[in-house]
Amino acid sequence: MIIYIVTYKGTSTVSTQHIAWTGTFASLNVCACALSWWRPVASHRLHWAAGGTWLLLIIQGLNKQGVGFQEPQNQVWYMLFIVFVPYAMFPLSLRWCIFLGTLSCLAHLVATLVYQCVNCSHRYACAWRLLGGNVLLHAAVNFAGFYAKSFVDCEQRKVFLETQKSMGAYQKTRIESGSQWSLIQSVIPDFLAKRISTQLCESSDDFQRVMDVTSYQVHDVSILFADIKGFTSLSSKCSAQELVEMLNSLFALFDKLASENHCLRIKLLGDCYFCVSGLLQPRADHARCCVNMGLHMIRAIRDVRRRMKDLTVDLDMRIGVHSGQVTCAVLGQLKWQLDLWSPDVTLANHIESTGLPGRVHISSSTFKYLNGAFKVDPGEDGTRDPLLEEHNLVTYFIKDTEVPQQMRRTPATKAENGSEECIKLTQYNTAAVPTSSKLTKSKSRRLRPQDRTLEETHWKPEMPFENYYHGDSKDVHDAQQKTELEDEDNIHRLIEVFAKNMNSWSLQFNGTELESSFRELDGDTFKSNVMCCMVQWLFVVAVQSLAHYDCGHLMIVLVVMTIPLSLCFALVMFQEFPSLQRHLVNFSARVTNTRILRVMHICFFSFVMTLSSTMKLYICPLVPHQTIYNFTSKVSNSTASMSNSGNGTAPGNCGHPDYVVLTWVLCLIALTSVFKLYFLIKTLLTTVSVVIYCILLVHYYMYYQTKNMLLLPAKMVLLMFGFLVVVVTHARLVEVISRLDFLWRRQVKTDLKHMESIQDMNRRLLAHILPDHVVNHFLSRDWRPDVSFIVNRLLFYHYPTITKTI
């Protein structure tokens, strides 16, 4: 539209109607541009905006109401632009681009055909040749656009599939690694697991250094030993399943209490529970935490005893607490075990063994750390144990047998008076642990609200390995949303990587290694790119032969110049035929695999196409100082009339130098098929070609001084610069897409490699913590704690008395 507004100076006066239509179309074009920048449209409806833009372009091209749009025959360049733009610029699928390109071609050809049938007589028989030339031009542009669009789409789909595969492997590895890490955290403390993993990352297989890192001494801690009194008698009266369920309930409850009281469970020694406070981080109240822990344990075992009256077993807890210093370390080479040892640990163990059931037995050092927080009764000092007597250790019993009221948690809800509850041992078990038939038939009784314990009213013990098992329905429900957020994070991270590693103007990567890796991919599509350029040249030859069939010298030049281009094409294809002479095959492979040779090859090919397509202007020139062509005449003179009395041509000859310019458009479009050519080099080639075309065009038409003839070069120069902008924009767009795909693929592979290294590290950690078959069992997909948890507990606990009951 700008071309015609600037250059329209025909002999006829521009009507007001044409000006109005031109202004309307210009306004609609501006609105379409503004609409594409609107965020809601740009984010979700950009394909609709592209379709509307194409519809607007095709309507104003065929409407014949705008300034300069009255003659379909002279709108070939405009329709070629409409055909090529969807392939190069619109965010549409290949199918839609083919549909729009074909529809544009058919619409223009039908309009031209109708126009010629209505307005042309027998003197304009060359119009049918020009119509054939138009068909070839449309076919050439559609072919180039199809090749460019299909290649970009194919590359993007290939990258998408590879990325999807890598992302799938990454997600699978991440989930497996997370499961392994959760299993590790369920076996050893989190701080220790992180320290070991960090050291393993730094020292690889140097496990001795790992042992050195995890060995350290801590002062001012309190050590608690707890033993179940009556457990031996209980094990002889319960079935194996019941015994395991009880241990599961108690230890799950104790772990919960330890977490609430800032204690860390070190290990389970049969029916003995060993924990420490102040180890993870220094605490001034470590002694009080251990005493509170002991009181909670006593209360919990009494609740169990109250529910197991039918077994007539006197269950109670002996608690021993001592404060001092410990050495923390991971022991073992093949299988690791976190342990604490020091004389103070031994003393704490002996304090527990000399204690009384249902009482918390503490040492004098613990008593000092309590600072009078609890009332105490004097113990029996060392009279009951030689080791305590040897160390002259004074001991005390905590006077309280219940947790002080101010330290208890207030139940979240209260049960109604007279409510019926099923009181049985498995009430402590998690929902994942199946209930035995015997315990299911336990008697129920009515409880008064004041008899309800803290654990009954609003607490349910957590099962072991809870950090590993994530079966919450809420987590499953939020999984999709979490995945979408991760995808958005990946996109933002890619944009950050793009901005960090790429120059915004030249689009080159900042790192030479990264740039070299990207350029190694250039040779993959070189052969097909050269083939597409060769096909475009054949279209150029066909169009010029149809439009200027009467110029024999031009035919000879076109055939001669086709020979070197054919040799260039054959040179890159020799590699596909190993049966040919070895030197040819090797040279072809060298050209294909060497970047500088590929660039030189494309530059030579483009240079030959550029010069060869301009030969017609000087081989078959028009006769000077004649009124030869009238481009802005009435509609009935749409096809030029030739009257030449000096060169022996017939009056019906076709003299259309504008078709030479249209073949130059094909030469420019051919460069869009060379995808891996650096876009600045491609920009340089197209700019040089357009400058050469413009110089030759202006120089050629300066020879013809008629008023009407001076209008054609102005239109054609603007036409060439219009296609130059499109080709350069497309080249930059393809370059950005290629480099983004390269970065995305590289980033995903890097993330996958990193995650695999983490998974391997976790696997090595687990190999030193748990037996292989146990690890495989817990990490298997079909593992459910409600099916196999009890069996797993049997793997960890074995008592001689149990064999009598099995």
C-alpha positions in Angstrom: 0.0 0.0 0.0 2.9 2.4 0.8 4.4 1.5 -2.5 1.4 2.6 -4.4 0.7 5.7 -2.3 4.2 6.9 -2.9 4.5 6.0 -6.6 1.0 6.4 -7.9 1.2 9.3 -10.4 -0.8 7.9 -13.2 -2.4 9.9 -15.9 -5.9 9.4 -14.4 -7.1 11.3 -11.4 -7.4 9.4 -8.2 -11.0 9.2 -7.2 -12.3 10.0 -3.7 -13.6 6.4 -3.4 -10.1 5.0 -3.9 -8.7 7.3 -1.3 -11.4 6.3 1.2 -10.8 2.6 0.6 -7.0 3.1 0.9 -7.4 5.0 4.2 -9.8 2.3 5.5 -7.3 -0.5 4.7 -4.4 1.5 6.2 -6.4 2.0 9.4 -7.2 -1.7 9.6 -3.6 -2.6 9.0 -2.6 -0.4 11.9 -5.3 -1.9 14.1 -4.0 -5.4 13.2 -0.5 -4.5 14.2 -1.7 -2.9 17.5 -3.9 -5.9 18.2 -0.9 -8.3 17.9 0.9 -6.4 20.7 -2.0 -6.7 23.0 -1.1 -9.2 25.7 -4.3 -11.3 25.8 -4.1 -11.7 22.0 -0.4 -12.2 21.9 -0.6 -14.9 24.6 -3.6 -16.9 23.6 -5.2 -15.7 20.3 -2.2 -14.8 18.2 -3.1 -17.4 15.5 -6.5 -15.7 15.2 -4.8 -12.4 14.7 -2.6 -14.0 12.0 -5.6 -15.4 10.2 -7.3 -12.0 10.3 -4.2 -10.2 9.0 -4.0 -12.6 6.0 -7.7 -12.1 5.3 -7.2 -8.3 5.4 -4.2 -8.6 3.0 -6.0 -10.8 0.5 -9.2 -8.6 0.6 -7.3 -5.4 -0.1 -5.3 -7.1 -2.9 -8.4 -8.4 -4.7 -10.8 -5.5 -3.8 -9.6 -3.3 -6.6 -10.8 -0.2 -4.7 -7.6 1.0 -3.2 -5.1 3.3 -4.9 -3.1 1.3 -7.4 -4.9 -2.0 -6.9 -7.1 -1.9 -10.0 -5.1 -4.2 -12.2 -4.7 -7.9 -11.0 -2.0 -8.5 -13.7 0.3 -5.9 -12.1 -0.3 -7.2 -8.5 1.9 -10.3 -8.9 4.6 -9.0 -6.5 1.9 -8.1 -3.9 0.3 -11.6 -4.1 3.8 -13.2 -3.8 4.3 -11.2 -0.6 0.9 -12.5 0.7 1.9 -16.1 -0.1 5.3 -15.9 1.5 4.5 -13.9 4.7 2.4 -16.7 6.4 5.2 -19.2 5.9 7.9 -16.8 7.2 6.1 -14.6 9.8 2.8 -16.0 11.0 2.5 -18.3 14.1 0.5 -20.9 12.2 0.9 -24.6 11.7 2.3 -25.9 8.4 -1.1 -27.2 7.3 -2.7 -23.7 7.7 0.3 -22.1 5.9 -0.1 -24.4 3.0 -3.9 -23.8 2.9 -3.4 -20.0 3.0 -0.6 -20.0 0.4 -2.7 -22.2 -2.0 -5.8 -20.1 -1.5 -3.9 -16.9 -2.2 -2.4 -18.4 -5.3 -5.8 -19.6 -6.6 -7.5 -16.3 -5.8 -5.0 -14.3 -7.7 -4.9 -16.6 -10.7 -8.7 -16.8 -10.9 -8.9 -13.0 -10.7 -6.2 -12.6 -13.3 -7.8 -15.1 -15.6 -11.2 -13.5 -15.4 -9.7 -10.1 -16.0 -7.8 -11.3 -19.1 -10.9 -13.1 -20.5 -13.0 -9.9 -20.1 -10.5 -7.3 -21.2 -7.9 -8.9 -23.5 -8.2 -9.5 -27.2 -6.2 -11.7 -29.6 -3.4 -9.2 -29.8 -2.4 -10.0 -26.2 -1.8 -13.7 -26.6 1.4 -13.3 -24.5 -0.9 -12.7 -21.5 -1.4 -16.5 -21.3 2.4 -17.0 -21.1 2.5 -14.5 -18.3 -0.3 -16.3 -16.6 1.9 -19.5 -16.8 4.8 -17.4 -15.4 2.5 -16.3 -12.5 1.7 -20.0 -11.8 5.4 -20.8 -11.7 6.1 -17.8 -9.4 3.4 -18.9 -7.0 4.6 -22.4 -7.1 8.2 -21.3 -6.4 7.2 -19.1 -3.4 5.0 -21.8 -2.0 7.7 -24.4 -2.4 10.3 -22.2 -0.7 7.9 -21.3 2.1 6.8 -24.9 2.5 10.4 -26.1 2.8 11.3 -23.3 5.3 8.3 -23.8 7.4 8.4 -27.6 7.3 12.1 -27.7 8.2 11.6 -25.3 11.2 8.5 -27.2 12.4 10.3 -30.5 11.9 13.3 -29.3 13.9 11.1 -27.9 16.6 9.1 -31.1 16.9 12.3 -33.1 16.9 13.6 -31.0 19.7 10.3 -31.2 21.5 10.2 -35.0 21.4 13.9 -35.2 22.5 13.2 -32.7 25.2 10.0 -34.5 26.3 11.9 -37.7 26.4 14.7 -36.2 28.4 12.2 -34.4 30.7 10.3 -37.6 31.2 13.6 -39.3 32.2 14.5 -36.3 34.3 11.1 -36.4 36.1 11.4 -40.1 36.6 14.9 -39.8 37.9 13.9 -36.9 40.1 11.0 -38.8 41.7 13.2 -41.9 42.2 16.0 -39.7 43.7 13.4 -38.0 45.9 12.2 -41.4 47.1 15.7 -42.5 47.8 16.4 -39.3 49.7 13.2 -39.6 51.7 14.2 -43.2 52.6 17.6 -42.0 53.7 16.1 -39.3 55.9 13.8 -41.9 57.5 16.8 -44.0 58.5 19.5 -41.4 59.4 19.0 -37.8 60.6 18.6 -35.2 57.9 21.6 -33.1 58.9 23.8 -36.1 58.8 22.5 -37.2 55.4 23.1 -33.8 53.9 26.6 -33.7 55.3 27.5 -37.2 54.0 26.0 -36.4 50.5 27.9 -33.1 50.3 31.2 -34.9 51.2 30.4 -37.7 48.7 30.0 -35.1 45.9 33.4 -33.6 46.8 35.3 -36.8 47.5 33.5 -39.3 45.2 34.3 -42.8 46.5 36.6 -41.7 49.3 34.4 -43.1 52.1 37.1 -42.7 54.7 36.8 -38.9 54.4 33.1 -39.3 54.8 33.7 -41.1 58.1 36.0 -38.3 59.1 33.4 -35.6 58.3 30.6 -37.3 60.2 32.8 -37.8 63.4 32.6 -34.9 65.8 32.3 -34.2 69.5 29.4 -32.4 71.1 29.3 -30.9 74.6 26.3 -30.2 76.8 23.8 -32.8 75.6 21.4 -35.0 77.6 21.1 -38.7 76.9 18.0 -40.7 77.5 17.7 -44.5 77.7 14.2 -46.0 78.1 13.5 -49.7 78.6 10.1 -51.4 78.6 9.7 -53.3 81.8 7.8 -56.6 81.3 8.6 -56.8 77.6 10.1 -60.3 77.9 7.0 -61.6 79.6 4.8 -59.9 77.0 6.7 -61.4 74.1 5.9 -64.9 75.4 2.2 -64.2 75.7 1.5 -62.4 72.4 1.6 -63.6 68.9 4.4 -62.3 66.6 2.0 -60.1 64.7 0.6 -58.5 67.9 4.1 -58.0 69.3 5.2 -56.3 66.1 2.1 -54.1 66.0 2.7 -53.0 69.6 6.3 -52.1 68.9 5.3 -50.3 65.8 2.7 -48.3 67.8 5.1 -47.5 70.7 8.1 -46.6 68.6 6.0 -44.5 66.2 4.6 -42.7 69.2 8.0 -42.3 70.8 9.4 -40.9 67.6 6.6 -38.4 67.5 7.2 -37.4 71.1 11.0 -37.1 70.5 10.3 -34.7 67.6 8.0 -32.6 69.8 10.5 -32.6 72.6 13.5 -31.7 70.4 15.1 -35.1 70.9 16.8 -37.2 68.2 16.4 -41.0 68.3 19.7 -42.7 67.8 18.7 -46.3 67.7 16.4 -49.0 69.0 18.1 -51.7 71.1 15.4 -54.4 71.3 12.9 -52.9 73.6 15.2 -50.1 74.6 14.8 -46.6 73.2 18.0 -44.4 72.9 17.7 -40.7 72.1 19.6 -37.5 72.8 18.7 -33.8 73.0 21.1 -30.9 72.0 22.9 -32.9 69.3 21.4 -31.3 66.2 21.8 -27.7 67.6 22.9 -26.4 70.9 20.0 -26.0 73.4 20.1 -24.6 76.9 17.0 -26.7 77.9 18.3 -30.1 76.6 17.9 -31.7 80.1 14.3 -30.4 80.4 13.5 -31.8 76.9 14.8 -35.3 77.9 12.9 -35.3 81.2 9.7 -34.2 79.4 10.3 -36.9 76.9 10.6 -39.5 79.7 7.4 -38.4 81.4 5.5 -38.6 78.1 6.9 -42.1 77.5 5.7 -43.2 81.0 2.3 -41.8 80.3 2.1 -43.5 76.9 3.0 -46.9 78.3 0.5 -46.6 81.1 -2.2 -46.0 78.5 -1.1 -49.1 76.7 -1.1 -51.1 79.9 -4.6 -49.9 80.7 -5.8 -51.3 77.4 -4.1 -54.7 77.7 -5.6 -55.8 81.0 -6.7 -59.0 79.4 -3.0 -60.0 78.9 -2.2 -59.5 82.6 1.2 -58.0 81.8 2.6 -55.3 84.0 4.1 -52.9 81.4 6.0 -49.8 82.5 9.0 -47.7 81.5 12.3 -47.3 83.1 13.8 -43.9 82.1 17.4 -42.9 82.7 18.8 -39.4 81.8 22.3 -38.2 82.1 23.9 -35.0 80.7 27.5 -34.6 79.5 29.4 -34.8 76.2 29.2 -37.4 73.4 31.1 -38.3 70.3 28.9 -38.7 67.3 30.0 -40.8 64.3 28.9 -43.1 61.5 30.4 -46.5 62.1 31.0 -49.2 59.6 32.4 -49.6 56.0 29.9 -51.8 54.2 26.9 -50.8 56.3 26.7 -47.5 58.2 25.2 -47.0 61.6 24.9 -43.7 63.4 26.0 -44.1 67.0 27.0 -42.1 70.0 29.6 -43.2 72.5 31.3 -41.7 75.5 31.6 -42.5 79.2 28.5 -40.3 79.7 26.5 -42.6 77.3 27.6 -45.6 79.4 26.6 -43.8 82.6 23.2 -42.9 81.1 22.6 -46.6 80.3 23.5 -47.7 83.8 21.3 -44.9 85.2 18.4 -46.4 83.3 19.1 -49.9 84.4 19.2 -48.9 88.1 16.0 -46.8 87.8 12.5 -47.7 89.0 9.6 -48.5 86.7 7.4 -45.5 86.1 10.0 -43.0 87.3 12.5 -40.8 85.5 16.0 -41.4 86.9 18.4 -38.6 86.4 22.0 -37.8 87.3 23.3 -34.9 89.3 24.6 -33.2 86.1 21.1 -33.4 84.6 19.7 -32.0 87.8 22.0 -29.0 87.5 20.8 -28.3 84.0 17.2 -28.4 85.1 17.6 -25.4 87.3 14.8 -26.4 89.6 12.3 -27.0 86.9 11.2 -30.3 88.5 11.0 -31.5 92.0 13.1 -34.5 92.7 13.5 -37.3 95.2 16.9 -38.6 96.2 18.0 -41.7 94.4 20.0 -44.6 95.7 23.2 -43.1 94.2 25.7 -45.8 93.3 24.6 -48.5 95.7 22.8 -50.4 93.0 25.5 -50.3 90.3 29.3 -50.6 90.6 29.9 -48.2 87.8 27.9 -45.5 89.3 29.5 -46.1 92.7 32.9 -45.9 91.0 32.1 -42.5 89.6 30.5 -41.3 92.8 27.5 -40.3 90.8 24.6 -38.8 92.7 21.2 -39.6 91.2 17.6 -38.4 91.6 14.1 -39.4 90.7 11.8 -36.9 89.2 9.0 -36.5 91.7 6.4 -36.0 89.0 5.1 -39.0 87.2 3.0 -37.0 84.8 3.9 -34.2 82.5 3.3 -30.8 84.2 0.0 -29.3 83.3 1.5 -26.2 81.8 3.6 -28.4 79.5 0.7 -30.4 78.1 -1.0 -29.6 74.9 -4.7 -28.7 74.9 -6.7 -31.2 72.9 -8.1 -29.7 69.7 -11.5 -31.2 70.2 -13.3 -32.8 73.1 -15.3 -36.0 72.8 -18.9 -35.9 73.8 -20.0 -37.5 77.1 -21.0 -41.1 76.7 -19.5 -41.6 73.2 -18.6 -45.1 72.4 -15.0 -45.8 71.3 -13.3 -49.0 70.4 -10.4 -49.2 72.7 -7.7 -51.6 71.5 -4.0 -51.6 71.0 -4.2 -50.9 67.3 -5.8 -47.6 68.0 -2.2 -46.3 68.0 -1.4 -47.8 64.7 -1.6 -45.8 61.5 -4.3 -46.5 59.0 -1.6 -48.1 56.8 -1.0 -50.9 59.3 -3.5 -53.8 59.1 -5.3 -54.8 62.3 -4.9 -58.4 63.5 -8.0 -60.5 64.0 -7.3 -61.0 67.7 -6.8 -57.3 68.4 -9.9 -56.5 66.3 -12.0 -58.5 68.7 -10.6 -56.7 71.8 -13.2 -55.6 74.2 -14.6 -52.1 74.2 -15.6 -50.1 77.1 -17.1 -46.6 77.8 -14.7 -43.9 78.8 -15.3 -40.8 80.8 -13.9 -37.7 79.1 -11.5 -37.2 82.0 -10.1 -40.7 81.3 -9.3 -39.9 77.7 -5.6 -39.6 77.2 -3.9 -36.9 75.1 -3.1 -39.4 72.4 -6.7 -40.7 72.2 -8.2 -37.3 71.7 -6.3 -35.7 68.9 -3.2 -37.6 68.0 -2.5 -40.5 65.7 1.0 -41.9 65.6 3.0 -41.6 62.4 4.2 -44.7 60.7 7.9 -45.3 60.2 9.4 -44.2 56.8 6.7 -41.5 56.8 9.2 -39.2 55.0 9.4 -41.7 52.2 5.7 -42.5 51.7 3.7 -39.7 50.2 0.2 -41.1 49.6 -1.8 -38.1 50.6 -4.6 -37.4 48.2 -4.0 -33.7 48.4 -0.5 -34.2 47.1 -1.8 -36.2 44.3 -4.4 -33.6 43.5 -1.8 -30.9 43.5 0.7 -32.8 41.4 -0.6 -31.4 38.1 -0.5 -27.9 39.3 3.0 -28.5 40.6 4.1 -29.8 37.2 2.7 -26.7 35.5 4.6 -24.5 37.9 7.8 -26.4 37.2 7.3 -26.0 33.5 6.9 -22.3 33.9 10.1 -22.2 36.1 11.9 -24.1 33.3 10.8 -21.6 30.7 11.9 -18.7 32.9 15.2 -20.4 33.6 15.7 -20.9 29.8 15.0 -17.2 29.2 17.6 -16.3 31.9 20.1 -18.7 30.3 19.3 -17.2 26.9 19.9 -13.7 28.2 23.0 -14.7 30.0 24.7 -16.7 27.3 23.7 -14.9 24.1 24.5 -11.5 22.6 21.2 -9.7 21.9 22.4 -8.1 18.7 24.6 -10.7 17.0 22.8 -13.7 18.7 26.2 -15.4 19.2 26.9 -17.3 22.4 29.3 -15.6 24.7 31.3 -18.8 25.3 33.4 -20.0 22.5 32.9 -23.6 23.4 29.1 -23.2 23.4 29.3 -21.4 20.0 31.5 -24.1 18.5 29.1 -26.8 19.7 26.2 -25.0 18.1 28.0 -24.6 14.8 28.9 -28.2 14.6 25.2 -28.8 13.8 25.3 -26.8 10.6 26.2 -29.7 8.3 23.1 -31.8 9.1 20.8 -29.9 6.6 23.3 -28.5 4.1 22.5 -30.9 1.3 18.8 -30.3 1.4 19.4 -26.5 1.6 21.5 -26.6 -1.6 18.8 -28.7 -3.3 16.1 -26.1 -2.4 18.3 -23.3 -3.9 18.8 -25.4 -7.0 15.0 -25.9 -7.4 14.5 -22.1 -6.9 17.0 -21.5 -9.7 15.1 -23.8 -12.0 12.0 -21.8 -11.3 13.9 -18.7 -12.2 14.9 -20.2 -15.5 11.4 -21.4 -16.3 9.8 -18.0 -15.5 12.3 -16.0 -17.6 11.9 -18.5 -20.4 8.2 -18.0 -20.5 8.2 -14.2 -20.1 11.1 -13.7 -22.6 10.8 -16.7 -24.8 11.7 -14.7 -27.9 15.2 -13.8 -26.7 17.5 -16.6 -27.9 20.6 -15.2 -26.3 18.9 -15.3 -22.9 18.1 -18.9 -23.3 21.7 -19.7 -24.0 22.9 -17.7 -21.0 20.4 -19.4 -18.7 21.4 -22.9 -19.8 25.2 -22.0 -19.5 24.8 -20.6 -16.0 22.7 -23.6 -14.9 25.8 -25.8 -15.5 28.0 -24.4 -12.6 25.0 -24.4 -10.3 24.3 -28.0 -11.2 27.9 -28.9 -10.5 27.7 -27.1 -7.1 24.6 -29.2 -6.3 26.3 -32.4 -7.5 29.4 -31.6 -5.4 27.5 -31.8 -2.1 25.6 -34.9 -3.2 28.6 -37.0 -4.1 28.9 -38.0 -0.5 25.6 -39.9 -0.7 27.1 -42.2 -3.4 30.1 -44.0 -2.0 30.4 -46.1 -5.2 31.8 -43.0 -7.0 35.4 -42.1 -7.2 36.9 -41.9 -3.7 38.4 -38.4 -4.2 35.0 -36.9 -5.2 33.3 -38.5 -2.2 36.0 -37.3 0.2 36.0 -33.8 -1.2 32.2 -33.7 -1.0 32.4 -34.8 2.7 35.0 -32.2 3.3 32.8 -29.4 1.9 29.8 -30.7 3.8 31.6 -31.0 7.2 33.7 -27.8 7.0 31.9 -24.7 8.0 34.0 -22.2 6.1 33.6 -24.3 2.9 29.9 -24.4 3.4 29.7 -20.6 3.7 31.8 -20.2 0.6 29.7 -22.6 -1.3 26.5 -20.8 -0.5 28.0 -17.4 -1.2 29.1 -18.6 -4.7 25.7 -20.2 -5.4 23.9 -17.0 -4.4 26.3 -14.8 -6.4 25.8 -16.9 -9.6 22.0 -16.8 -9.2 22.1 -13.0 -8.6 24.2 -12.2 -11.7 22.5 -14.8 -14.0 19.0 -13.5 -13.2 20.0 -9.9 -14.3 21.4 -10.9 -17.7 18.1 -10.3 -19.5 18.3 -6.5 -18.9 21.4 -6.3 -21.1 21.1 -9.2 -23.4 17.6 -8.3 -24.7 17.3 -4.6 -24.0 14.3 -2.4 -25.1 14.7 0.0 -27.9 15.5 3.4 -26.4 13.4 6.6 -26.8 10.3 4.7 -27.6 7.0 4.8 -25.7 7.1 1.1 -25.1 5.3 0.3 -21.9 2.4 2.0 -20.2 2.0 0.7 -16.6 -0.6 3.2 -15.5 -2.9 3.3 -18.5 -6.5 2.4 -18.4 -7.7 -1.0 -17.3 -8.0 -2.1 -20.9 -4.3 -1.6 -21.4 -3.2 -4.0 -18.5 -0.8 -5.8 -20.8 1.9 -3.8 -22.5 2.0 -3.5 -26.2 5.3 -3.8 -28.0 6.0 -1.9 -31.2 9.5 -2.4 -32.4 10.5 -1.9 -36.0 14.2 -2.2 -35.6 14.9 -5.6 -33.9 12.7 -7.8 -36.0 10.2 -8.8 -33.3 6.5 -9.2 -33.8 4.0 -6.6 -32.6 2.5 -9.2 -30.2 5.8 -9.8 -28.4 5.8 -9.7 -24.5 8.2 -7.2 -23.1 7.8 -7.4 -19.4 11.1 -6.4 -17.6 9.2 -6.5 -14.3 9.3 -10.3 -14.4 13.0 -10.1 -14.2 12.5 -8.3 -10.9 10.1 -11.0 -9.8 12.7 -13.6 -10.4 15.1 -11.6 -8.2 12.5 -12.1 -5.5 12.9 -15.9 -6.0 16.6 -15.5 -5.6 16.1 -13.7 -2.3 13.6 -16.2 -1.0 16.1 -19.0 -1.9 18.3 -17.7 0.9 15.6 -18.4 3.4 16.1 -22.1 2.8 19.7 -22.0 4.0 18.8 -22.4 7.7 22.1 -23.0 9.4 23.8 -20.1 7.7 24.6 -17.5 10.3 21.9 -14.8 10.0 24.4 -11.9 9.8 26.0 -13.6 6.8 22.6 -14.2 5.3 21.7 -10.5 6.0 24.9 -9.4 4.2 24.2 -11.6 1.2 20.6 -10.4 0.8 21.6 -6.7 1.3 24.4 -7.0 -1.3 22.0 -8.7 -3.7 19.3 -6.0 -3.2 21.9 -3.2 -3.7 23.1 -4.8 -6.9 19.5 -5.3 -8.1 18.6 -1.7 -7.4 21.7 -0.2 -9.0 21.1 -2.3 -12.2 17.4 -1.5 -12.2 17.9 2.2 -11.8 20.7 2.3 -14.3 18.6 0.3 -16.8 15.5 2.5 -16.5 17.5 5.8 -16.5 18.0 5.0 -20.2 14.3 5.4 -20.8 13.2 8.9 -20.0 9.4 8.7 -20.5 7.3 9.9 -17.6 5.5 6.6 -17.2 8.7 4.4 -17.4 10.2 6.2 -14.4 7.4 4.9 -12.2 8.4 1.2 -12.5 11.9 1.3 -10.9 10.5 3.2 -7.9 7.9 0.5 -7.3 10.4 -2.3 -7.9 13.0 -0.7 -5.6 10.5 -0.5 -2.8 9.4 -4.1 -3.6 13.0 -5.4 -3.2 13.5 -3.6 0.1 10.1 -5.0 1.3 11.2 -8.5 0.6 14.7 -7.7 2.1 13.0 -6.8 5.4 11.0 -10.1 5.4 14.0 -12.3 4.5 16.2 -10.7 7.2 13.4 -10.9 9.8 12.9 -14.5 8.9 16.6 -15.2 9.1 16.9 -13.7 12.6 13.7 -15.6 13.7 15.1 -18.9 12.5 18.5 -18.1 14.2 16.8 -17.4 17.5 14.6 -20.5 17.3 17.7 -22.7 16.5 19.7 -21.3 19.3 16.9 -21.5 21.8 16.3 -25.1 20.9 20.0 -25.8 21.2 20.1 -24.2 24.7 16.9 -26.0 25.8 18.1 -29.4 24.7 21.5 -28.8 26.3 20.0 -27.5 29.5 17.6 -30.5 29.8 20.5 -32.9 29.2 22.6 -31.1 31.8 19.7 -31.3 34.3 19.2 -35.0 33.6 22.9 -35.7 34.0 22.9 -33.8 37.3 19.9 -35.6 38.6 21.4 -39.0 37.6 24.5 -38.2 39.6 22.3 -37.3 42.6 20.4 -40.6 42.1 23.7 -42.5 41.9 24.9 -40.8 45.1 21.6 -41.6 46.9 21.9 -45.2 45.7 25.4 -45.5 47.1 24.2 -43.9 50.4 21.4 -46.5 50.7 23.8 -49.3 49.9 25.7 -48.4 53.1 22.6 -48.0 55.2 20.1 -50.7 54.4 20.3 -54.2 52.8 19.8 -54.2 49.1 16.6 -56.2 49.1 15.1 -53.8 51.7 16.0 -50.8 49.5 14.5 -52.5 46.5 11.4 -53.4 48.4 10.7 -49.9 49.6 11.5 -48.3 46.3 9.4 -50.7 44.3 6.3 -49.2 42.6 3.9 -51.7 44.0 4.9 -51.2 47.6 2.1 -50.0 49.8 2.5 -49.7 53.6 -1.0 -51.1 54.2 0.1 -54.3 52.5 3.6 -55.1 53.6 4.5 -52.9 56.5 4.3 -55.6 59.1 6.4 -58.0 57.1 9.0 -55.2 56.8 9.0 -54.8 60.6 9.7 -58.5 61.0 12.8 -57.9 58.9 14.2 -55.6 61.6 13.1 -57.3 64.8 13.9 -60.8 66.1 13.6 -62.1 69.6 14.3 -65.6 70.8 11.0 -65.8 72.7 9.1 -65.0 69.5 10.1 -68.3 68.0 8.1 -70.1 70.7 4.9 -68.4 69.7 5.2 -68.9 65.9 
